[in-house]
């Protein structure tokens, strides 16, 4: 009898081990799977970051390689394209930076850009808030705004020079005239997208117009305004160079014209490279601000 009991106990223990064993193994395997799944997104994120860094560098090197191929290999020794090769341009760029001759032109151009954008931001955001809030004003001003907006800013250059003379004033005015329209349109669209109940609720709670603007309207239009500012920066930077070519004795546009008149084609290309690099840096800074506005940190809430 005791042997039967012992045998039954052994059999039950075996059955229990058989049941428990696979469950423990399944739990271990499940834990390994979860750990692998947690590790996989981290690996994919790191790979995407690496690609986002390497891809632009490879594209830039490819563009420089094509530039060198066209100007140094394909073009002949007497070709008019050969003086614009990247080797001579890089030497001229290093010379301009080391001599310090280009720094004054960069300073003047950035000052004009900042002044014009500042004026455009004040006017554009104010008018955009007004047209976005009052439909009657928007309908009344749209034909005039669209007419003026479709005129090339460069076409206004002779008028600006005659009225304001030669120097920074006409350049700043034309930059402001160019940059104001994206800000008006984007700000107006942002204001119109705000639900009417938000401002009504703020006013019903005793908020003044200034408080309602600060707490409701301003946060809601932050992203559209920054997007409009980025567009305004692009068109203003494009307009700045030809404006400085026509009516200025300083700035990057004047540096390009001066190098052309002196037949210094390497310095001409070097100045163009500087224009592109500065424009890229300014646009990248605004893209960073837009990303911060789109995805604010926890401290911003």
C-alpha positions as CSV (number, residue, x, y, z in Angstrom):
1,X,0.0,0.0,0.0
2,X,2.8,2.4,0.9
3,X,4.5,1.6,-2.4
4,X,1.3,2.5,-4.3
5,X,1.0,5.8,-2.5
6,X,4.6,6.6,-3.2
7,X,4.2,5.8,-6.9
8,X,1.1,8.0,-7.1
9,X,3.0,10.9,-5.5
10,X,5.8,10.5,-7.9
11,X,3.5,10.4,-10.8
12,X,1.7,13.6,-9.6
13,X,5.0,15.3,-9.1
14,X,6.0,14.4,-12.6
15,X,2.7,15.7,-14.0
16,X,3.2,18.9,-12.0
17,X,6.7,19.3,-13.3
18,X,5.4,18.7,-16.9
19,X,2.8,21.4,-16.4
20,X,5.0,23.9,-14.7
21,X,8.0,23.4,-16.8
22,X,6.6,24.5,-20.1
23,X,4.9,27.5,-18.5
24,X,8.2,28.7,-17.0
25,X,9.9,28.2,-20.4
26,X,7.1,30.1,-22.1
27,X,7.4,33.0,-19.7
28,X,11.2,33.1,-20.3
29,X,10.6,33.1,-24.0
30,X,8.0,35.8,-23.7
31,X,10.3,37.9,-21.7
32,X,13.0,37.5,-24.4
33,X,10.5,38.5,-27.1
34,X,9.4,41.6,-25.2
35,X,13.0,42.6,-24.6
36,X,13.8,42.1,-28.3
37,X,10.7,44.2,-29.3
38,X,11.8,47.0,-27.0
39,X,15.3,46.9,-28.5
40,X,14.1,46.9,-32.1
41,X,12.5,50.5,-32.0
42,X,15.7,51.8,-30.4
43,X,17.8,50.2,-33.2
44,X,15.5,51.5,-35.9
45,X,15.6,55.1,-34.4
46,X,19.4,55.0,-34.3
47,X,19.5,53.8,-37.9
48,X,17.1,56.5,-39.1
49,X,19.2,59.2,-37.3
50,X,22.3,57.9,-39.0
51,X,20.7,57.9,-42.4
52,X,19.4,61.4,-41.8
53,X,22.9,62.6,-41.2
54,X,24.8,60.6,-43.8
55,X,22.3,61.0,-46.7
56,X,22.6,64.9,-46.9
57,X,26.4,64.6,-46.7
58,X,26.6,62.1,-49.5
59,X,24.2,64.3,-51.6
60,X,26.4,67.3,-51.0
61,X,29.5,65.4,-52.0
62,X,27.8,64.2,-55.1
63,X,26.8,67.7,-56.1
64,X,30.4,68.9,-55.6
65,X,31.6,66.0,-57.6
66,X,29.3,66.9,-60.5
67,X,30.3,70.5,-60.3
68,X,34.0,69.5,-60.5
69,X,33.2,67.1,-63.4
70,X,31.5,69.7,-65.5
71,X,34.0,72.6,-64.8
72,X,37.3,70.6,-64.7
73,X,36.9,67.5,-66.8
74,X,34.2,68.0,-69.4
75,X,35.0,71.7,-70.1
76,X,38.1,72.4,-72.1
77,X,41.1,74.6,-71.0
78,X,39.7,77.6,-72.8
79,X,36.1,77.1,-71.8
80,X,34.2,80.0,-70.1
81,X,32.9,77.5,-67.6
82,X,36.4,76.4,-66.3
83,X,37.0,79.5,-64.1
84,X,34.0,78.6,-62.1
85,X,35.5,75.3,-60.8
86,X,35.2,74.3,-57.1
87,X,39.0,74.3,-56.5
88,X,39.5,78.0,-57.4
89,X,36.3,78.9,-55.6
90,X,37.4,77.1,-52.4
91,X,40.7,79.0,-52.5
92,X,38.9,82.3,-53.1
93,X,36.5,81.5,-50.2
94,X,39.4,80.9,-47.9
95,X,41.1,84.1,-49.0
96,X,37.9,86.2,-48.5
97,X,37.4,84.8,-45.0
98,X,41.0,85.2,-43.9
99,X,41.3,88.7,-45.3
100,X,38.0,89.7,-43.6
101,X,36.8,91.6,-46.7
102,X,33.6,89.6,-46.9
103,X,32.6,90.0,-43.3
104,X,31.3,93.6,-43.7
105,X,29.2,92.5,-46.6
106,X,27.7,89.6,-44.6
107,X,27.0,91.9,-41.7
108,X,25.3,94.5,-43.9
109,X,23.1,91.9,-45.7
110,X,22.0,90.2,-42.4
111,X,21.2,93.6,-40.9
112,X,19.1,94.5,-43.9
113,X,17.4,91.1,-43.8
114,X,16.6,91.4,-40.1
115,X,15.3,94.9,-40.4
116,X,13.0,94.0,-43.3
117,X,11.7,90.9,-41.7
118,X,11.1,92.7,-38.4
119,X,9.0,95.3,-40.2
120,X,7.2,92.6,-42.2
121,X,6.5,90.6,-39.0
122,X,5.0,93.6,-37.2
123,X,2.8,94.6,-40.2
124,X,2.0,91.1,-41.4
125,X,0.9,89.6,-38.0
126,X,-1.2,92.7,-37.2
127,X,-2.9,92.8,-40.5
128,X,-3.3,89.0,-40.6
129,X,-5.0,89.0,-37.2
130,X,-7.3,91.7,-38.4
131,X,-8.3,90.1,-41.7
132,X,-8.7,86.7,-40.0
133,X,-11.0,88.1,-37.3
134,X,-13.2,90.4,-39.5
135,X,-14.5,88.8,-42.7
136,X,-15.6,92.1,-44.1
137,X,-12.1,93.5,-43.9
138,X,-10.7,90.4,-45.5
139,X,-13.1,90.7,-48.5
140,X,-12.4,94.4,-48.9
141,X,-8.6,94.1,-48.9
142,X,-8.1,90.8,-50.8
143,X,-8.2,92.3,-54.3
144,X,-5.7,95.0,-53.5
145,X,-3.4,92.6,-51.5
146,X,-3.4,90.0,-54.3
147,X,-2.7,92.7,-57.0
148,X,0.3,94.1,-55.1
149,X,1.5,90.6,-54.0
150,X,1.7,89.4,-57.6
151,X,4.1,92.2,-58.7
152,X,7.7,91.2,-58.6
153,X,9.6,93.0,-55.8
154,X,12.5,93.5,-58.1
155,X,10.2,95.6,-60.3
156,X,9.8,98.1,-57.4
157,X,13.6,98.6,-57.2
158,X,13.9,101.6,-59.5
159,X,11.0,103.2,-57.6
160,X,12.6,102.5,-54.3
161,X,15.9,103.9,-55.4
162,X,14.3,107.1,-56.8
163,X,12.3,107.7,-53.6
164,X,14.8,106.5,-50.9
165,X,18.1,106.9,-52.7
166,X,21.0,104.4,-52.7
167,X,21.8,102.4,-49.6
168,X,20.1,100.3,-47.0
169,X,16.7,102.0,-47.0
170,X,15.4,100.7,-50.4
171,X,16.7,97.2,-49.7
172,X,15.0,97.1,-46.3
173,X,11.7,98.4,-47.8
174,X,11.7,95.9,-50.6
175,X,12.5,93.0,-48.2
176,X,9.6,94.1,-46.0
177,X,7.3,94.4,-49.1
178,X,8.4,90.9,-50.2
179,X,8.1,89.2,-46.8
180,X,4.9,90.7,-45.5
181,X,2.5,88.7,-47.7
182,X,3.3,85.1,-46.5
183,X,2.9,86.4,-42.9
184,X,-0.4,88.1,-43.6
185,X,-1.8,85.0,-45.3
186,X,-0.6,82.5,-42.8
187,X,-1.6,84.5,-39.8
188,X,-5.0,85.1,-41.2
189,X,-5.5,81.4,-41.9
190,X,-4.4,80.6,-38.4
191,X,-6.8,83.0,-36.8
192,X,-9.7,81.7,-38.9
193,X,-8.9,78.2,-37.9
194,X,-9.4,79.0,-34.2
195,X,-12.8,77.7,-33.0
196,X,-15.1,80.7,-32.2
197,X,-16.1,79.1,-28.9
198,X,-12.6,79.4,-27.5
199,X,-12.5,83.2,-27.6
200,X,-16.1,83.4,-26.5
201,X,-15.3,81.2,-23.5
202,X,-12.3,83.3,-22.5
203,X,-14.4,86.5,-22.7
204,X,-17.2,85.0,-20.7
205,X,-14.7,84.1,-18.0
206,X,-13.8,87.8,-17.7
207,X,-10.7,87.9,-19.9
208,X,-10.0,91.2,-21.6
209,X,-9.2,91.4,-25.3
210,X,-5.5,91.5,-24.6
211,X,-5.8,88.5,-22.2
212,X,-7.9,86.6,-24.8
213,X,-5.3,87.3,-27.4
214,X,-2.4,86.2,-25.2
215,X,-4.0,83.0,-23.8
216,X,-6.0,81.8,-26.8
217,X,-5.1,83.4,-30.1
218,X,-1.3,83.8,-29.8
219,X,-0.7,80.1,-28.9
220,X,-3.1,78.9,-31.6
221,X,-1.3,80.9,-34.4
222,X,2.2,80.3,-33.2
223,X,2.8,77.5,-35.7
224,X,1.2,79.3,-38.7
225,X,3.2,82.4,-38.0
226,X,6.5,80.6,-37.8
227,X,5.6,78.7,-41.1
228,X,4.8,82.1,-42.7
229,X,8.1,83.5,-41.3
230,X,10.0,80.7,-42.9
231,X,8.4,81.3,-46.3
232,X,9.0,85.1,-45.9
233,X,12.7,84.4,-45.0
234,X,13.2,82.4,-48.2
235,X,11.7,85.0,-50.5
236,X,13.3,87.9,-48.7
237,X,16.8,86.3,-48.9
238,X,16.2,85.6,-52.7
239,X,15.2,89.3,-53.3
240,X,18.0,90.7,-51.2
241,X,20.8,89.8,-53.5
242,X,19.4,91.3,-56.7
243,X,18.3,94.4,-54.8
244,X,21.9,94.9,-53.5
245,X,23.2,94.4,-57.0
246,X,21.2,97.4,-58.3
247,X,21.2,100.0,-55.6
248,X,23.9,99.4,-53.0
249,X,27.6,99.7,-52.5
250,X,27.7,97.1,-49.7
251,X,26.3,93.7,-49.1
252,X,26.6,90.2,-50.7
253,X,24.8,91.3,-53.8
254,X,27.3,94.1,-54.3
255,X,30.2,91.7,-53.7
256,X,29.0,89.5,-56.5
257,X,28.6,92.4,-58.9
258,X,32.0,93.8,-57.9
259,X,33.7,90.4,-58.5
260,X,32.1,90.2,-61.9
261,X,33.3,93.6,-62.9
262,X,36.8,92.7,-61.7
263,X,36.7,89.5,-63.7
264,X,37.4,87.6,-60.4
265,X,35.2,84.7,-61.2
266,X,36.5,82.6,-58.4
267,X,35.5,85.3,-55.8
268,X,32.1,85.5,-57.6
269,X,31.4,81.8,-57.0
270,X,32.8,82.1,-53.5
271,X,30.3,84.9,-52.7
272,X,27.5,82.8,-54.2
273,X,28.5,79.9,-52.0
274,X,28.4,82.2,-49.0
275,X,24.9,83.3,-49.9
276,X,23.8,79.7,-50.1
277,X,25.4,78.6,-46.8
278,X,23.9,81.6,-44.9
279,X,20.5,80.9,-46.4
280,X,20.7,77.3,-45.5
281,X,21.7,78.1,-41.9
282,X,18.9,80.7,-41.5
283,X,16.3,78.2,-42.9
284,X,17.6,75.4,-40.6
285,X,17.2,77.7,-37.6
286,X,13.6,78.4,-38.4
287,X,12.9,74.8,-39.1
288,X,14.2,74.0,-35.6
289,X,11.9,76.6,-34.1
290,X,8.9,75.2,-36.1
291,X,9.7,71.7,-34.8
292,X,9.8,73.0,-31.2
293,X,6.5,74.8,-31.7
294,X,4.9,71.6,-33.2
295,X,6.2,69.3,-30.4
296,X,6.6,71.4,-27.3
297,X,8.5,69.9,-24.4
298,X,6.8,68.9,-21.2
299,X,7.9,72.1,-19.5
300,X,6.0,74.1,-22.0
301,X,2.6,72.7,-20.9
